[in-house]
Amino acid sequence: MTKADIVSEIAKSTGIDKATVLETIEKFMETVKDSLAEGENVYLRGFGSFIVKTRSQKTARNISKNTAIIIPEHNIPAFKPAKVFMEQVKQVKK
């Protein structure tokens, strides 16, 4: 499902025009990105949490030059689904 599909589905089920729905979704995503960039986690009860994880420093290898590279500690965004969400997905029939 794409963002356009989500916008269409919400617009169809709520009766709100697609432009307003798209603007709302864009603002939601921007707010989540800004919050994570500032180190704040975003918690959505019943859905999940957008969190910032810290990856520790590690040594990698450049195979072509046969050299070691140190990758410094850095943050990455992650999503942790809520238990209710996980249970709902587990019960989906294939």
PDB file of N, CA, C and O in Angstrom:
ATOM      1  N   MET A   1       0.848  -1.170   0.000  1.00  0.00           N
ATOM      2  CA  MET A   1       0.000   0.000   0.000  1.00  0.00           C
ATOM      3  C   MET A   1       0.900   1.243   0.000  1.00  0.00           C
ATOM      4  O   MET A   1       1.852   1.325   0.776  1.00  0.00           O
ATOM      5  N   THR A   2       0.600   2.181  -0.853  1.00  0.00           N
ATOM      6  CA  THR A   2       1.388   3.407  -0.952  1.00  0.00           C
ATOM      7  C   THR A   2       0.708   4.550  -0.203  1.00  0.00           C
ATOM      8  O   THR A   2      -0.422   4.420   0.266  1.00  0.00           O
ATOM      9  N   LYS A   3       1.423   5.674  -0.102  1.00  0.00           N
ATOM     10  CA  LYS A   3       0.840   6.840   0.559  1.00  0.00           C
ATOM     11  C   LYS A   3      -0.419   7.287  -0.170  1.00  0.00           C
ATOM     12  O   LYS A   3      -1.400   7.668   0.469  1.00  0.00           O
ATOM     13  N   ALA A   4      -0.405   7.245  -1.490  1.00  0.00           N
ATOM     14  CA  ALA A   4      -1.583   7.630  -2.278  1.00  0.00           C
ATOM     15  C   ALA A   4      -2.764   6.707  -1.975  1.00  0.00           C
ATOM     16  O   ALA A   4      -3.901   7.171  -1.894  1.00  0.00           O
ATOM     17  N   ASP A   5      -2.511   5.420  -1.809  1.00  0.00           N
ATOM     18  CA  ASP A   5      -3.570   4.472  -1.463  1.00  0.00           C
ATOM     19  C   ASP A   5      -4.154   4.792  -0.084  1.00  0.00           C
ATOM     20  O   ASP A   5      -5.367   4.730   0.115  1.00  0.00           O
ATOM     21  N   ILE A   6      -3.281   5.134   0.860  1.00  0.00           N
ATOM     22  CA  ILE A   6      -3.733   5.478   2.207  1.00  0.00           C
ATOM     23  C   ILE A   6      -4.596   6.737   2.167  1.00  0.00           C
ATOM     24  O   ILE A   6      -5.648   6.795   2.805  1.00  0.00           O
ATOM     25  N   VAL A   7      -4.151   7.739   1.418  1.00  0.00           N
ATOM     26  CA  VAL A   7      -4.915   8.984   1.287  1.00  0.00           C
ATOM     27  C   VAL A   7      -6.286   8.700   0.693  1.00  0.00           C
ATOM     28  O   VAL A   7      -7.293   9.213   1.182  1.00  0.00           O
ATOM     29  N   SER A   8      -6.332   7.891  -0.351  1.00  0.00           N
ATOM     30  CA  SER A   8      -7.607   7.557  -0.997  1.00  0.00           C
ATOM     31  C   SER A   8      -8.537   6.820  -0.045  1.00  0.00           C
ATOM     32  O   SER A   8      -9.732   7.113   0.009  1.00  0.00           O
ATOM     33  N   GLU A   9      -8.003   5.875   0.701  1.00  0.00           N
ATOM     34  CA  GLU A   9      -8.794   5.085   1.640  1.00  0.00           C
ATOM     35  C   GLU A   9      -9.378   5.962   2.749  1.00  0.00           C
ATOM     36  O   GLU A   9     -10.556   5.840   3.084  1.00  0.00           O
ATOM     37  N   ILE A  10      -8.558   6.841   3.314  1.00  0.00           N
ATOM     38  CA  ILE A  10      -9.033   7.728   4.381  1.00  0.00           C
ATOM     39  C   ILE A  10     -10.069   8.709   3.838  1.00  0.00           C
ATOM     40  O   ILE A  10     -11.091   8.951   4.479  1.00  0.00           O
ATOM     41  N   ALA A  11      -9.808   9.272   2.663  1.00  0.00           N
ATOM     42  CA  ALA A  11     -10.747  10.223   2.062  1.00  0.00           C
ATOM     43  C   ALA A  11     -12.089   9.558   1.774  1.00  0.00           C
ATOM     44  O   ALA A  11     -13.146  10.152   1.983  1.00  0.00           O
ATOM     45  N   LYS A  12     -12.034   8.326   1.297  1.00  0.00           N
ATOM     46  CA  LYS A  12     -13.272   7.599   0.972  1.00  0.00           C
ATOM     47  C   LYS A  12     -14.064   7.274   2.242  1.00  0.00           C
ATOM     48  O   LYS A  12     -15.288   7.399   2.253  1.00  0.00           O
ATOM     49  N   SER A  13     -13.379   6.859   3.305  1.00  0.00           N
ATOM     50  CA  SER A  13     -14.094   6.439   4.505  1.00  0.00           C
ATOM     51  C   SER A  13     -14.557   7.606   5.388  1.00  0.00           C
ATOM     52  O   SER A  13     -15.503   7.455   6.160  1.00  0.00           O
ATOM     53  N   THR A  14     -13.895   8.770   5.280  1.00  0.00           N
ATOM     54  CA  THR A  14     -14.276   9.899   6.129  1.00  0.00           C
ATOM     55  C   THR A  14     -15.053  10.986   5.399  1.00  0.00           C
ATOM     56  O   THR A  14     -15.734  11.787   6.038  1.00  0.00           O
ATOM     57  N   GLY A  15     -14.963  11.027   4.089  1.00  0.00           N
ATOM     58  CA  GLY A  15     -15.630  12.073   3.320  1.00  0.00           C
ATOM     59  C   GLY A  15     -14.838  13.366   3.240  1.00  0.00           C
ATOM     60  O   GLY A  15     -15.329  14.358   2.702  1.00  0.00           O
ATOM     61  N   ILE A  16     -13.621  13.371   3.768  1.00  0.00           N
ATOM     62  CA  ILE A  16     -12.745  14.546   3.703  1.00  0.00           C
ATOM     63  C   ILE A  16     -12.022  14.518   2.359  1.00  0.00           C
ATOM     64  O   ILE A  16     -11.650  13.451   1.872  1.00  0.00           O
ATOM     65  N   ASP A  17     -11.823  15.707   1.756  1.00  0.00           N
ATOM     66  CA  ASP A  17     -11.184  15.726   0.435  1.00  0.00           C
ATOM     67  C   ASP A  17      -9.734  15.264   0.525  1.00  0.00           C
ATOM     68  O   ASP A  17      -9.083  15.401   1.561  1.00  0.00           O
ATOM     69  N   LYS A  18      -9.244  14.714  -0.585  1.00  0.00           N
ATOM     70  CA  LYS A  18      -7.911  14.111  -0.621  1.00  0.00           C
ATOM     71  C   LYS A  18      -6.804  15.104  -0.311  1.00  0.00           C
ATOM     72  O   LYS A  18      -5.811  14.730   0.315  1.00  0.00           O
ATOM     73  N   ALA A  19      -6.941  16.352  -0.726  1.00  0.00           N
ATOM     74  CA  ALA A  19      -5.894  17.350  -0.485  1.00  0.00           C
ATOM     75  C   ALA A  19      -5.696  17.578   1.015  1.00  0.00           C
ATOM     76  O   ALA A  19      -4.564  17.691   1.484  1.00  0.00           O
ATOM     77  N   THR A  20      -6.788  17.644   1.756  1.00  0.00           N
ATOM     78  CA  THR A  20      -6.710  17.854   3.199  1.00  0.00           C
ATOM     79  C   THR A  20      -6.099  16.633   3.888  1.00  0.00           C
ATOM     80  O   THR A  20      -5.275  16.769   4.792  1.00  0.00           O
ATOM     81  N   VAL A  21      -6.506  15.452   3.456  1.00  0.00           N
ATOM     82  CA  VAL A  21      -5.964  14.216   4.031  1.00  0.00           C
ATOM     83  C   VAL A  21      -4.464  14.123   3.752  1.00  0.00           C
ATOM     84  O   VAL A  21      -3.685  13.784   4.643  1.00  0.00           O
ATOM     85  N   LEU A  22      -4.060  14.424   2.521  1.00  0.00           N
ATOM     86  CA  LEU A  22      -2.641  14.373   2.156  1.00  0.00           C
ATOM     87  C   LEU A  22      -1.836  15.367   2.995  1.00  0.00           C
ATOM     88  O   LEU A  22      -0.759  15.033   3.489  1.00  0.00           O
ATOM     89  N   GLU A  23      -2.351  16.578   3.156  1.00  0.00           N
ATOM     90  CA  GLU A  23      -1.664  17.596   3.949  1.00  0.00           C
ATOM     91  C   GLU A  23      -1.509  17.135   5.403  1.00  0.00           C
ATOM     92  O   GLU A  23      -0.463  17.351   6.016  1.00  0.00           O
ATOM     93  N   THR A  24      -2.543  16.507   5.947  1.00  0.00           N
ATOM     94  CA  THR A  24      -2.499  16.011   7.322  1.00  0.00           C
ATOM     95  C   THR A  24      -1.465  14.893   7.472  1.00  0.00           C
ATOM     96  O   THR A  24      -0.694  14.882   8.432  1.00  0.00           O
ATOM     97  N   ILE A  25      -1.449  13.971   6.539  1.00  0.00           N
ATOM     98  CA  ILE A  25      -0.487  12.863   6.592  1.00  0.00           C
ATOM     99  C   ILE A  25       0.939  13.390   6.455  1.00  0.00           C
ATOM    100  O   ILE A  25       1.835  12.954   7.178  1.00  0.00           O
ATOM    101  N   GLU A  26       1.152  14.322   5.534  1.00  0.00           N
ATOM    102  CA  GLU A  26       2.486  14.915   5.355  1.00  0.00           C
ATOM    103  C   GLU A  26       2.947  15.607   6.637  1.00  0.00           C
ATOM    104  O   GLU A  26       4.105  15.472   7.032  1.00  0.00           O
ATOM    105  N   LYS A  27       2.050  16.344   7.285  1.00  0.00           N
ATOM    106  CA  LYS A  27       2.400  17.046   8.520  1.00  0.00           C
ATOM    107  C   LYS A  27       2.699  16.049   9.645  1.00  0.00           C
ATOM    108  O   LYS A  27       3.607  16.267  10.448  1.00  0.00           O
ATOM    109  N   PHE A  28       1.934  14.959   9.697  1.00  0.00           N
ATOM    110  CA  PHE A  28       2.192  13.912  10.690  1.00  0.00           C
ATOM    111  C   PHE A  28       3.595  13.335  10.506  1.00  0.00           C
ATOM    112  O   PHE A  28       4.355  13.219  11.467  1.00  0.00           O
ATOM    113  N   MET A  29       3.931  12.976   9.270  1.00  0.00           N
ATOM    114  CA  MET A  29       5.250  12.390   9.005  1.00  0.00           C
ATOM    115  C   MET A  29       6.370  13.388   9.306  1.00  0.00           C
ATOM    116  O   MET A  29       7.415  13.004   9.831  1.00  0.00           O
ATOM    117  N   GLU A  30       6.159  14.654   8.980  1.00  0.00           N
ATOM    118  CA  GLU A  30       7.151  15.684   9.260  1.00  0.00           C
ATOM    119  C   GLU A  30       7.361  15.846  10.767  1.00  0.00           C
ATOM    120  O   GLU A  30       8.493  15.997  11.227  1.00  0.00           O
ATOM    121  N   THR A  31       6.273  15.813  11.526  1.00  0.00           N
ATOM    122  CA  THR A  31       6.359  15.937  12.975  1.00  0.00           C
ATOM    123  C   THR A  31       7.104  14.758  13.584  1.00  0.00           C
ATOM    124  O   THR A  31       7.920  14.944  14.488  1.00  0.00           O
ATOM    125  N   VAL A  32       6.836  13.550  13.101  1.00  0.00           N
ATOM    126  CA  VAL A  32       7.537  12.358  13.596  1.00  0.00           C
ATOM    127  C   VAL A  32       9.028  12.466  13.275  1.00  0.00           C
ATOM    128  O   VAL A  32       9.866  12.201  14.137  1.00  0.00           O
ATOM    129  N   LYS A  33       9.363  12.852  12.043  1.00  0.00           N
ATOM    130  CA  LYS A  33      10.776  12.983  11.660  1.00  0.00           C
ATOM    131  C   LYS A  33      11.488  14.039  12.496  1.00  0.00           C
ATOM    132  O   LYS A  33      12.609  13.817  12.954  1.00  0.00           O
ATOM    133  N   ASP A  34      10.843  15.185  12.697  1.00  0.00           N
ATOM    134  CA  ASP A  34      11.453  16.251  13.493  1.00  0.00           C
ATOM    135  C   ASP A  34      11.663  15.810  14.940  1.00  0.00           C
ATOM    136  O   ASP A  34      12.703  16.095  15.533  1.00  0.00           O
ATOM    137  N   SER A  35      10.688  15.123  15.499  1.00  0.00           N
ATOM    138  CA  SER A  35      10.806  14.650  16.880  1.00  0.00           C
ATOM    139  C   SER A  35      11.955  13.658  17.025  1.00  0.00           C
ATOM    140  O   SER A  35      12.735  13.743  17.973  1.00  0.00           O
ATOM    141  N   LEU A  36      12.059  12.722  16.093  1.00  0.00           N
ATOM    142  CA  LEU A  36      13.144  11.739  16.159  1.00  0.00           C
ATOM    143  C   LEU A  36      14.500  12.405  15.952  1.00  0.00           C
ATOM    144  O   LEU A  36      15.486  12.019  16.579  1.00  0.00           O
ATOM    145  N   ALA A  37      14.550  13.403  15.074  1.00  0.00           N
ATOM    146  CA  ALA A  37      15.809  14.113  14.838  1.00  0.00           C
ATOM    147  C   ALA A  37      16.270  14.840  16.094  1.00  0.00           C
ATOM    148  O   ALA A  37      17.471  15.015  16.303  1.00  0.00           O
ATOM    149  N   GLU A  38      15.322  15.269  16.935  1.00  0.00           N
ATOM    150  CA  GLU A  38      15.652  15.936  18.187  1.00  0.00           C
ATOM    151  C   GLU A  38      15.877  14.946  19.328  1.00  0.00           C
ATOM    152  O   GLU A  38      16.133  15.357  20.460  1.00  0.00           O
ATOM    153  N   GLY A  39      15.785  13.651  19.044  1.00  0.00           N
ATOM    154  CA  GLY A  39      16.018  12.627  20.059  1.00  0.00           C
ATOM    155  C   GLY A  39      14.797  12.267  20.871  1.00  0.00           C
ATOM    156  O   GLY A  39      14.912  11.535  21.855  1.00  0.00           O
ATOM    157  N   GLU A  40      13.624  12.760  20.489  1.00  0.00           N
ATOM    158  CA  GLU A  40      12.382  12.445  21.198  1.00  0.00           C
ATOM    159  C   GLU A  40      11.689  11.264  20.522  1.00  0.00           C
ATOM    160  O   GLU A  40      11.569  11.219  19.298  1.00  0.00           O
ATOM    161  N   ASN A  41      11.238  10.315  21.331  1.00  0.00           N
ATOM    162  CA  ASN A  41      10.471   9.193  20.805  1.00  0.00           C
ATOM    163  C   ASN A  41       9.012   9.606  20.638  1.00  0.00           C
ATOM    164  O   ASN A  41       8.537  10.516  21.318  1.00  0.00           O
ATOM    165  N   VAL A  42       8.302   8.931  19.728  1.00  0.00           N
ATOM    166  CA  VAL A  42       6.890   9.218  19.477  1.00  0.00           C
ATOM    167  C   VAL A  42       6.096   7.960  19.818  1.00  0.00           C
ATOM    168  O   VAL A  42       6.337   6.898  19.245  1.00  0.00           O
ATOM    169  N   TYR A  43       5.147   8.078  20.753  1.00  0.00           N
ATOM    170  CA  TYR A  43       4.358   6.940  21.206  1.00  0.00           C
ATOM    171  C   TYR A  43       2.915   7.093  20.738  1.00  0.00           C
ATOM    172  O   TYR A  43       2.270   8.100  21.030  1.00  0.00           O
ATOM    173  N   LEU A  44       2.408   6.100  20.013  1.00  0.00           N
ATOM    174  CA  LEU A  44       1.021   6.087  19.554  1.00  0.00           C
ATOM    175  C   LEU A  44       0.349   4.856  20.155  1.00  0.00           C
ATOM    176  O   LEU A  44       0.531   3.739  19.673  1.00  0.00           O
ATOM    177  N   ARG A  45      -0.426   5.075  21.208  1.00  0.00           N
ATOM    178  CA  ARG A  45      -1.054   3.976  21.942  1.00  0.00           C
ATOM    179  C   ARG A  45      -1.914   3.127  20.996  1.00  0.00           C
ATOM    180  O   ARG A  45      -2.719   3.656  20.229  1.00  0.00           O
ATOM    181  N   GLY A  46      -1.732   1.819  21.065  1.00  0.00           N
ATOM    182  CA  GLY A  46      -2.490   0.889  20.247  1.00  0.00           C
ATOM    183  C   GLY A  46      -1.897   0.680  18.861  1.00  0.00           C
ATOM    184  O   GLY A  46      -2.352  -0.191  18.119  1.00  0.00           O
ATOM    185  N   PHE A  47      -0.885   1.469  18.503  1.00  0.00           N
ATOM    186  CA  PHE A  47      -0.250   1.332  17.195  1.00  0.00           C
ATOM    187  C   PHE A  47       1.215   0.954  17.347  1.00  0.00           C
ATOM    188  O   PHE A  47       1.647  -0.080  16.838  1.00  0.00           O
ATOM    189  N   GLY A  48       1.986   1.793  18.052  1.00  0.00           N
ATOM    190  CA  GLY A  48       3.395   1.491  18.254  1.00  0.00           C
ATOM    191  C   GLY A  48       4.185   2.729  18.594  1.00  0.00           C
ATOM    192  O   GLY A  48       3.621   3.795  18.841  1.00  0.00           O
ATOM    193  N   SER A  49       5.502   2.580  18.606  1.00  0.00           N
ATOM    194  CA  SER A  49       6.392   3.672  18.970  1.00  0.00           C
ATOM    195  C   SER A  49       7.460   3.854  17.902  1.00  0.00           C
ATOM    196  O   SER A  49       8.062   2.892  17.426  1.00  0.00           O
ATOM    197  N   PHE A  50       7.676   5.102  17.543  1.00  0.00           N
ATOM    198  CA  PHE A  50       8.805   5.459  16.693  1.00  0.00           C
ATOM    199  C   PHE A  50       9.901   5.874  17.653  1.00  0.00           C
ATOM    200  O   PHE A  50       9.738   6.834  18.405  1.00  0.00           O
ATOM    201  N   ILE A  51      11.021   5.157  17.635  1.00  0.00           N
ATOM    202  CA  ILE A  51      12.074   5.381  18.614  1.00  0.00           C
ATOM    203  C   ILE A  51      13.413   5.616  17.921  1.00  0.00           C
ATOM    204  O   ILE A  51      13.593   5.289  16.748  1.00  0.00           O
ATOM    205  N   VAL A  52      14.345   6.190  18.679  1.00  0.00           N
ATOM    206  CA  VAL A  52      15.706   6.392  18.200  1.00  0.00           C
ATOM    207  C   VAL A  52      16.583   5.350  18.875  1.00  0.00           C
ATOM    208  O   VAL A  52      16.641   5.280  20.103  1.00  0.00           O
ATOM    209  N   LYS A  53      17.262   4.543  18.076  1.00  0.00           N
ATOM    210  CA  LYS A  53      18.187   3.540  18.601  1.00  0.00           C
ATOM    211  C   LYS A  53      19.613   4.009  18.332  1.00  0.00           C
ATOM    212  O   LYS A  53      19.892   4.648  17.317  1.00  0.00           O
ATOM    213  N   THR A  54      20.497   3.683  19.248  1.00  0.00           N
ATOM    214  CA  THR A  54      21.904   4.031  19.090  1.00  0.00           C
ATOM    215  C   THR A  54      22.681   2.790  18.681  1.00  0.00           C
ATOM    216  O   THR A  54      22.665   1.773  19.373  1.00  0.00           O
ATOM    217  N   ARG A  55      23.353   2.890  17.557  1.00  0.00           N
ATOM    218  CA  ARG A  55      24.229   1.816  17.105  1.00  0.00           C
ATOM    219  C   ARG A  55      25.630   2.106  17.620  1.00  0.00           C
ATOM    220  O   ARG A  55      26.132   3.219  17.458  1.00  0.00           O
ATOM    221  N   SER A  56      26.256   1.131  18.229  1.00  0.00           N
ATOM    222  CA  SER A  56      27.585   1.345  18.799  1.00  0.00           C
ATOM    223  C   SER A  56      28.653   1.357  17.698  1.00  0.00           C
ATOM    224  O   SER A  56      28.421   0.929  16.567  1.00  0.00           O
ATOM    225  N   GLN A  57      29.809   1.854  18.068  1.00  0.00           N
ATOM    226  CA  GLN A  57      30.934   1.912  17.126  1.00  0.00           C
ATOM    227  C   GLN A  57      31.351   0.502  16.739  1.00  0.00           C
ATOM    228  O   GLN A  57      31.323  -0.412  17.562  1.00  0.00           O
ATOM    229  N   LYS A  58      31.738   0.334  15.478  1.00  0.00           N
ATOM    230  CA  LYS A  58      32.204  -0.985  15.043  1.00  0.00           C
ATOM    231  C   LYS A  58      33.271  -0.833  13.968  1.00  0.00           C
ATOM    232  O   LYS A  58      33.427   0.226  13.361  1.00  0.00           O
ATOM    233  N   THR A  59      33.992  -1.915  13.755  1.00  0.00           N
ATOM    234  CA  THR A  59      35.039  -1.951  12.741  1.00  0.00           C
ATOM    235  C   THR A  59      34.518  -2.735  11.543  1.00  0.00           C
ATOM    236  O   THR A  59      34.017  -3.851  11.683  1.00  0.00           O
ATOM    237  N   ALA A  60      34.644  -2.134  10.366  1.00  0.00           N
ATOM    238  CA  ALA A  60      34.229  -2.794   9.125  1.00  0.00           C
ATOM    239  C   ALA A  60      35.452  -2.940   8.228  1.00  0.00           C
ATOM    240  O   ALA A  60      36.511  -2.383   8.519  1.00  0.00           O
ATOM    241  N   ARG A  61      35.307  -3.683   7.149  1.00  0.00           N
ATOM    242  CA  ARG A  61      36.433  -3.894   6.246  1.00  0.00           C
ATOM    243  C   ARG A  61      36.068  -3.457   4.842  1.00  0.00           C
ATOM    244  O   ARG A  61      34.977  -3.741   4.347  1.00  0.00           O
ATOM    245  N   ASN A  62      36.998  -2.761   4.211  1.00  0.00           N
ATOM    246  CA  ASN A  62      36.885  -2.433   2.799  1.00  0.00           C
ATOM    247  C   ASN A  62      37.625  -3.535   2.057  1.00  0.00           C
ATOM    248  O   ASN A  62      38.855  -3.540   2.003  1.00  0.00           O
ATOM    249  N   ILE A  63      36.877  -4.458   1.490  1.00  0.00           N
ATOM    250  CA  ILE A  63      37.476  -5.655   0.892  1.00  0.00           C
ATOM    251  C   ILE A  63      38.362  -5.308  -0.298  1.00  0.00           C
ATOM    252  O   ILE A  63      39.422  -5.908  -0.471  1.00  0.00           O
ATOM    253  N   SER A  64      37.943  -4.344  -1.123  1.00  0.00           N
ATOM    254  CA  SER A  64      38.719  -4.021  -2.320  1.00  0.00           C
ATOM    255  C   SER A  64      40.095  -3.438  -1.983  1.00  0.00           C
ATOM    256  O   SER A  64      41.064  -3.705  -2.694  1.00  0.00           O
ATOM    257  N   LYS A  65      40.192  -2.652  -0.916  1.00  0.00           N
ATOM    258  CA  LYS A  65      41.469  -2.051  -0.522  1.00  0.00           C
ATOM    259  C   LYS A  65      42.130  -2.799   0.630  1.00  0.00           C
ATOM    260  O   LYS A  65      43.258  -2.486   1.010  1.00  0.00           O
ATOM    261  N   ASN A  66      41.430  -3.786   1.187  1.00  0.00           N
ATOM    262  CA  ASN A  66      41.912  -4.581   2.309  1.00  0.00           C
ATOM    263  C   ASN A  66      42.323  -3.692   3.492  1.00  0.00           C
ATOM    264  O   ASN A  66      43.407  -3.837   4.057  1.00  0.00           O
ATOM    265  N   THR A  67      41.423  -2.771   3.845  1.00  0.00           N
ATOM    266  CA  THR A  67      41.687  -1.885   4.972  1.00  0.00           C
ATOM    267  C   THR A  67      40.532  -1.951   5.964  1.00  0.00           C
ATOM    268  O   THR A  67      39.413  -2.326   5.614  1.00  0.00           O
ATOM    269  N   ALA A  68      40.822  -1.582   7.197  1.00  0.00           N
ATOM    270  CA  ALA A  68      39.797  -1.537   8.236  1.00  0.00           C
ATOM    271  C   ALA A  68      39.247  -0.115   8.315  1.00  0.00           C
ATOM    272  O   ALA A  68      39.990   0.860   8.208  1.00  0.00           O
ATOM    273  N   ILE A  69      37.944  -0.019   8.502  1.00  0.00           N
ATOM    274  CA  ILE A  69      37.263   1.268   8.626  1.00  0.00           C
ATOM    275  C   ILE A  69      36.513   1.257   9.951  1.00  0.00           C
ATOM    276  O   ILE A  69      35.847   0.277  10.285  1.00  0.00           O
ATOM    277  N   ILE A  70      36.621   2.337  10.696  1.00  0.00           N
ATOM    278  CA  ILE A  70      35.869   2.441  11.942  1.00  0.00           C
ATOM    279  C   ILE A  70      34.600   3.228  11.668  1.00  0.00           C
ATOM    280  O   ILE A  70      34.646   4.376  11.227  1.00  0.00           O
ATOM    281  N   ILE A  71      33.460   2.591  11.936  1.00  0.00           N
ATOM    282  CA  ILE A  71      32.167   3.252  11.787  1.00  0.00           C
ATOM    283  C   ILE A  71      31.797   3.786  13.169  1.00  0.00           C
ATOM    284  O   ILE A  71      31.627   3.003  14.103  1.00  0.00           O
ATOM    285  N   PRO A  72      31.669   5.109  13.313  1.00  0.00           N
ATOM    286  CA  PRO A  72      31.402   5.673  14.642  1.00  0.00           C
ATOM    287  C   PRO A  72      29.994   5.356  15.143  1.00  0.00           C
ATOM    288  O   PRO A  72      29.124   4.944  14.376  1.00  0.00           O
ATOM    289  N   GLU A  73      29.790   5.556  16.440  1.00  0.00           N
ATOM    290  CA  GLU A  73      28.469   5.374  17.036  1.00  0.00           C
ATOM    291  C   GLU A  73      27.501   6.352  16.366  1.00  0.00           C
ATOM    292  O   GLU A  73      27.841   7.511  16.129  1.00  0.00           O
ATOM    293  N   HIS A  74      26.290   5.871  16.064  1.00  0.00           N
ATOM    294  CA  HIS A  74      25.307   6.735  15.407  1.00  0.00           C
ATOM    295  C   HIS A  74      23.888   6.303  15.772  1.00  0.00           C
ATOM    296  O   HIS A  74      23.661   5.186  16.239  1.00  0.00           O
ATOM    297  N   ASN A  75      22.948   7.206  15.550  1.00  0.00           N
ATOM    298  CA  ASN A  75      21.541   6.941  15.846  1.00  0.00           C
ATOM    299  C   ASN A  75      20.800   6.549  14.578  1.00  0.00           C
ATOM    300  O   ASN A  75      21.110   7.027  13.486  1.00  0.00           O
ATOM    301  N   ILE A  76      19.810   5.667  14.739  1.00  0.00           N
ATOM    302  CA  ILE A  76      18.948   5.278  13.628  1.00  0.00           C
ATOM    303  C   ILE A  76      17.495   5.284  14.101  1.00  0.00           C
ATOM    304  O   ILE A  76      17.226   5.007  15.270  1.00  0.00           O
ATOM    305  N   PRO A  77      16.554   5.598  13.202  1.00  0.00           N
ATOM    306  CA  PRO A  77      15.147   5.515  13.576  1.00  0.00           C
ATOM    307  C   PRO A  77      14.675   4.068  13.532  1.00  0.00           C
ATOM    308  O   PRO A  77      15.169   3.268  12.737  1.00  0.00           O
ATOM    309  N   ALA A  78      13.717   3.739  14.392  1.00  0.00           N
ATOM    310  CA  ALA A  78      13.160   2.384  14.421  1.00  0.00           C
ATOM    311  C   ALA A  78      11.687   2.467  14.804  1.00  0.00           C
ATOM    312  O   ALA A  78      11.234   3.463  15.369  1.00  0.00           O
ATOM    313  N   PHE A  79      10.949   1.408  14.489  1.00  0.00           N
ATOM    314  CA  PHE A  79       9.539   1.330  14.854  1.00  0.00           C
ATOM    315  C   PHE A  79       9.317   0.076  15.674  1.00  0.00           C
ATOM    316  O   PHE A  79       9.756  -1.008  15.290  1.00  0.00           O
ATOM    317  N   LYS A  80       8.634   0.219  16.804  1.00  0.00           N
ATOM    318  CA  LYS A  80       8.304  -0.918  17.650  1.00  0.00           C
ATOM    319  C   LYS A  80       6.784  -1.000  17.736  1.00  0.00           C
ATOM    320  O   LYS A  80       6.161  -0.134  18.350  1.00  0.00           O
ATOM    321  N   PRO A  81       6.172  -2.019  17.137  1.00  0.00           N
ATOM    322  CA  PRO A  81       4.708  -2.118  17.155  1.00  0.00           C
ATOM    323  C   PRO A  81       4.160  -2.443  18.541  1.00  0.00           C
ATOM    324  O   PRO A  81       4.820  -3.097  19.348  1.00  0.00           O
ATOM    325  N   ALA A  82       2.936  -1.973  18.801  1.00  0.00           N
ATOM    326  CA  ALA A  82       2.258  -2.247  20.065  1.00  0.00           C
ATOM    327  C   ALA A  82       1.807  -3.706  20.094  1.00  0.00           C
ATOM    328  O   ALA A  82       1.670  -4.340  19.048  1.00  0.00           O
ATOM    329  N   LYS A  83       1.577  -4.234  21.298  1.00  0.00           N
ATOM    330  CA  LYS A  83       1.147  -5.633  21.444  1.00  0.00           C
ATOM    331  C   LYS A  83      -0.160  -5.895  20.699  1.00  0.00           C
ATOM    332  O   LYS A  83      -0.315  -6.928  20.048  1.00  0.00           O
ATOM    333  N   VAL A  84      -1.102  -4.951  20.798  1.00  0.00           N
ATOM    334  CA  VAL A  84      -2.398  -5.101  20.118  1.00  0.00           C
ATOM    335  C   VAL A  84      -2.183  -5.211  18.611  1.00  0.00           C
ATOM    336  O   VAL A  84      -2.806  -6.039  17.946  1.00  0.00           O
ATOM    337  N   PHE A  85      -1.300  -4.376  18.081  1.00  0.00           N
ATOM    338  CA  PHE A  85      -0.975  -4.374  16.659  1.00  0.00           C
ATOM    339  C   PHE A  85      -0.333  -5.702  16.262  1.00  0.00           C
ATOM    340  O   PHE A  85      -0.691  -6.291  15.241  1.00  0.00           O
ATOM    341  N   MET A  86       0.611  -6.169  17.071  1.00  0.00           N
ATOM    342  CA  MET A  86       1.290  -7.434  16.788  1.00  0.00           C
ATOM    343  C   MET A  86       0.300  -8.602  16.752  1.00  0.00           C
ATOM    344  O   MET A  86       0.353  -9.443  15.855  1.00  0.00           O
ATOM    345  N   GLU A  87      -0.595  -8.643  17.728  1.00  0.00           N
ATOM    346  CA  GLU A  87      -1.588  -9.723  17.782  1.00  0.00           C
ATOM    347  C   GLU A  87      -2.497  -9.696  16.557  1.00  0.00           C
ATOM    348  O   GLU A  87      -2.836 -10.747  16.012  1.00  0.00           O
ATOM    349  N   GLN A  88      -2.890  -8.510  16.125  1.00  0.00           N
ATOM    350  CA  GLN A  88      -3.759  -8.380  14.965  1.00  0.00           C
ATOM    351  C   GLN A  88      -3.065  -8.877  13.701  1.00  0.00           C
ATOM    352  O   GLN A  88      -3.682  -9.544  12.871  1.00  0.00           O
ATOM    353  N   VAL A  89      -1.797  -8.555  13.556  1.00  0.00           N
ATOM    354  CA  VAL A  89      -1.037  -8.977  12.378  1.00  0.00           C
ATOM    355  C   VAL A  89      -0.803 -10.485  12.404  1.00  0.00           C
ATOM    356  O   VAL A  89      -0.847 -11.134  11.359  1.00  0.00           O
ATOM    357  N   LYS A  90      -0.555 -11.047  13.581  1.00  0.00           N
ATOM    358  CA  LYS A  90      -0.309 -12.486  13.702  1.00  0.00           C
ATOM    359  C   LYS A  90      -1.536 -13.305  13.297  1.00  0.00           C
ATOM    360  O   LYS A  90      -1.394 -14.435  12.831  1.00  0.00           O
ATOM    361  N   GLN A  91      -2.727 -12.751  13.467  1.00  0.00           N
ATOM    362  CA  GLN A  91      -3.940 -13.490  13.176  1.00  0.00           C
ATOM    363  C   GLN A  91      -4.406 -13.365  11.736  1.00  0.00           C
ATOM    364  O   GLN A  91      -5.456 -13.900  11.380  1.00  0.00           O
ATOM    365  N   VAL A  92      -3.643 -12.668  10.901  1.00  0.00           N
ATOM    366  CA  VAL A  92      -4.000 -12.523   9.490  1.00  0.00           C
ATOM    367  C   VAL A  92      -3.843 -13.875   8.795  1.00  0.00           C
ATOM    368  O   VAL A  92      -2.804 -14.526   8.904  1.00  0.00           O
ATOM    369  N   LYS A  93      -4.884 -14.284   8.082  1.00  0.00           N
ATOM    370  CA  LYS A  93      -4.835 -15.564   7.383  1.00  0.00           C
ATOM    371  C   LYS A  93      -4.089 -15.387   6.072  1.00  0.00           C
ATOM    372  O   LYS A  93      -4.238 -14.380   5.381  1.00  0.00           O
ATOM    373  N   LYS A  94      -3.289 -16.382   5.749  1.00  0.00           N
ATOM    374  CA  LYS A  94      -2.492 -16.331   4.517  1.00  0.00           C
ATOM    375  C   LYS A  94      -3.151 -17.079   3.416  1.00  0.00           C
ATOM    376  O   LYS A  94      -2.619 -17.141   2.307  1.00  0.00           O
TER     377      LYS A  94
END
